[in-house]
């Protein structure tokens, strides 16, 4: 799987994806108190909001998620950058460019 994913992204300097598929879920959705039918249902509920990171976490491609601002509902949104194997320096350089283009601080959530 690692070689296959590496081959797919090899033609590109970087791949950019959303960090998550949705904005933040409702508070308590992932509480241990929430009922779960079985392990498959739990896995689906846990990974549905963030389907993009798992592939790269599993296969070892260098990746980073960066906050870029707030949605219309004032919830944080972010992007994920992914580089080829061994290209951590390029990934961090690109992350710096994104951070400069989209300055974001926790204080942005206040008000």
FIVEX-730686 format. One line per 4 residues: number of its first residue (from 0); their letters; for each residue x negated, y, z of C-alpha. Coordinates in nm, 4 decimals. Layout:
NUM = a = X:Y:Z ~ ...
# end
This chain:
0 = xxxx = 0.0000:0.0000:0.0000 ~ -0.2833:0.2383:0.0865 ~ -0.4493:0.1911:-0.2537 ~ -0.1169:0.2327:-0.4332
4 = xxxx = -0.0336:0.5604:-0.2590 ~ -0.3897:0.6851:-0.3069 ~ -0.3648:0.6111:-0.6801 ~ -0.0340:0.7969:-0.7073
8 = xxxx = -0.1699:1.1161:-0.5531 ~ -0.5206:1.0923:-0.7043 ~ -0.4394:1.3215:-1.0018 ~ -0.3422:1.6056:-0.7653
12 = xxxx = -0.5529:1.8229:-0.5378 ~ -0.2663:1.8430:-0.2888 ~ 0.0896:1.7210:-0.2565 ~ 0.3439:1.9375:-0.0771
16 = xxxx = 0.6665:1.8064:0.0741 ~ 0.9164:1.9338:0.3261 ~ 0.8025:1.8387:0.6764 ~ 1.1513:1.7098:0.7559
20 = xxxx = 1.4654:1.6308:0.5610 ~ 1.6820:1.8534:0.7810 ~ 1.6455:2.1301:1.0325 ~ 1.6313:2.0385:1.3997
24 = xxxx = 1.8928:1.7829:1.5051 ~ 2.1437:1.8588:1.7795 ~ 2.0002:1.8503:2.1291 ~ 2.0354:1.5042:2.2801
28 = xxxx = 2.0561:1.3094:1.9524 ~ 1.7408:1.1189:2.0415 ~ 1.8193:1.0804:2.4100 ~ 1.7650:0.7342:2.5572
32 = xxxx = 2.1245:0.7629:2.6782 ~ 2.2568:0.7525:2.3200 ~ 2.4115:0.4137:2.2366 ~ 2.2247:0.2037:1.9787
36 = xxxx = 2.3737:-0.0948:1.7941 ~ 2.0439:-0.2679:1.7152 ~ 1.6790:-0.2071:1.6353 ~ 1.7497:-0.1334:1.2678
40 = xxxx = 2.0074:0.1328:1.3575 ~ 1.7655:0.2876:1.6073 ~ 1.4868:0.2931:1.3475 ~ 1.7124:0.4558:1.0885
44 = xxxx = 1.8272:0.7205:1.3356 ~ 1.4714:0.7964:1.4468 ~ 1.3135:0.8224:1.1012 ~ 1.5948:0.9663:0.8858
48 = xxxx = 1.5148:1.3303:0.9748 ~ 1.1444:1.2942:0.8852 ~ 1.1093:1.0478:0.5970 ~ 0.8066:1.2138:0.4390
52 = xxxx = 0.5410:1.1776:0.7092 ~ 0.5653:0.8035:0.7665 ~ 0.4244:0.7020:0.4298 ~ 0.1126:0.9117:0.4720
56 = xxxx = 0.0728:0.8288:0.8422 ~ 0.0863:0.4591:0.7565 ~ -0.1487:0.4722:0.4590 ~ -0.3994:0.7159:0.6077
60 = xxxx = -0.3850:1.0041:0.3630 ~ -0.4842:1.3258:0.5381 ~ -0.1715:1.5310:0.5996 ~ -0.0612:1.8290:0.8056
64 = xxxx = 0.2759:1.9870:0.8812 ~ 0.2904:2.3642:0.9150 ~ 0.5775:2.5851:1.0306 ~ 0.6710:2.8391:0.7649
68 = xxxx = 0.9636:3.0259:0.9150 ~ 1.3219:2.9959:1.0288 ~ 1.6347:2.8720:0.8541 ~ 1.9471:3.0853:0.8291
72 = xxxx = 2.0559:2.9222:1.1563 ~ 1.7240:3.0326:1.3118 ~ 1.5851:2.6799:1.3327 ~ 1.2182:2.6175:1.2444
76 = xxxx = 1.1348:2.4899:0.8968 ~ 0.8004:2.3521:0.7849 ~ 0.6039:2.2073:0.4948 ~ 0.3718:1.9085:0.4839
80 = xxxx = 0.0508:1.9161:0.2838 ~ -0.1121:1.5890:0.1809 ~ -0.4621:1.5475:0.0379 ~ -0.6486:1.2616:-0.1230
84 = xxxx = -0.8411:1.0221:0.0988 ~ -1.1553:1.1912:0.2274 ~ -1.0349:1.5425:0.1379 ~ -0.9756:1.6688:0.4921
88 = xxxx = -1.1804:1.9839:0.4263 ~ -0.9599:2.0772:0.1298 ~ -0.6491:2.0044:0.3374 ~ -0.7627:2.2336:0.6178
92 = xxxx = -0.8558:2.5096:0.3712 ~ -0.5101:2.4878:0.2140 ~ -0.3470:2.4826:0.5586 ~ -0.5254:2.8062:0.6414
96 = xxxx = -0.3869:2.9667:0.3241 ~ -0.0332:2.8548:0.4158 ~ -0.0723:2.9864:0.7698 ~ -0.1852:3.3242:0.6354
100 = xxxx = 0.0995:3.3384:0.3831 ~ 0.3633:3.2353:0.6386 ~ 0.2539:3.3645:0.9788 ~ 0.4688:3.1997:1.2417
104 = xxxx = 0.4540:3.2114:1.6181 ~ 0.6701:3.0591:1.8869 ~ 0.7777:3.4127:1.9707 ~ 0.9621:3.4090:1.6351
108 = xxx = 1.2194:3.1844:1.8033 ~ 1.3037:3.4423:2.0667 ~ 1.5588:3.7173:2.0155
# end
